[in-house]
């Protein structure tokens, strides 16, 4: 039985995650060794050593979540504490949270910083997948099947936007939208949701008007037109990102030989790590990261499509969309397509909360793939054999 289960795991995703995480560890060291000494006054391998510990923790979390049966997560005994702790965790930030980057989004516990909103993304995915899977029989009854789960979504996004962290709130909304589109609702229900979303955005603009339309956020849009015109002020990050990306060319300057990370490119080991990859490893390095991340996302969607269980299907699509959306926002931000939002690149950027959450999420994804493959390979064969046995018995009875 155990051998059959182990054979059904999707090892291609596991290998992709290992490759990307190992590559990310190397790039974190390359991108952070100068800033660690110059900016933070710590040893050059400080962030590299911490990332190794994060990876070890992430590996343990991944194995546990890959072995834990995902179907157990749709029970009320699991969902109720999940919802409660996610809301309490976000609410507690306003009292005990640590302020960094003008946002009160972290719990500071000794040397560790924990960002609850990273884990709340996964909480929202699990909750929406479970609720909409249970409501499949009346998914188009708006008041009964569509609207109730959105209360939790609104509360979560409101608490995150209040930190303020509009980037994470936007990601959660986009993930939820992807899952809702995949839930089986008809166009009439989706139209009602769109109207509610427009009203919600209008209210959000009214409540956070001062923060959203502040001079700082206006500059983020203005800088997209010509970051070099504002190079010494709000365009500093994007201008140096352009220089870094453009310097790499096809083959790059060589691993460790990047110039922009030497004090010119802020947050080189977190939000702008892809700019360092482009400078040092060129198109080949960038292509490797995009191809591997793209494979994980597409493979996850494929698992979701193949899964016959509505909960597993929505869960796989939600996790895949989260990775895809975060990747797009990070790459679009450093290349000037959209304003910078401070979203890390999955599996590559430095950061414990993001890495462990992704390990937990992809572990669940691998567990779903195991169930899908097991049912297709063994359970279906067993059912066919049982049907054949019944048919053979009937034939024998008729002959007698």
Secondary structure, DSSP 8 states (H G I E B T S, - for coil): -HHHHHHTS-HHHHHHHHHHHHHHHHHHHHHHHHHHHHTS-S-TTHHHHHHHHHHHHHHHHHHHHHHS-GGGGGSHHHHHHHHHHHHHHHHHHHHH-EEETTEEEEEEETTEEE-HHHHHHHHHHHHHHHHHHHTGGGTT-IIIIISHHHHHHHHHHHHHHTTT-HHHHHHHHHHHHHHHHTTT--HHHHHHHHHHHHHHHHHHHHHTHHHHTSHHHHHHHHHHH-GGGGTTTTTHHHHHHHHHHHHHTTT-S-TT--STTTTTSTTTTTTTHHHHHHHHHHHHHHHHHHHHHHHHHHHHHHHHHH--SHHHHHHHHHHHHHHHHHHHHHHHHHTTSS-------TTTSS-HHHHHHHHHHHHHHHHHHHHHHHIIIIIHHHHHHHHHHHHHHHHHHHH-
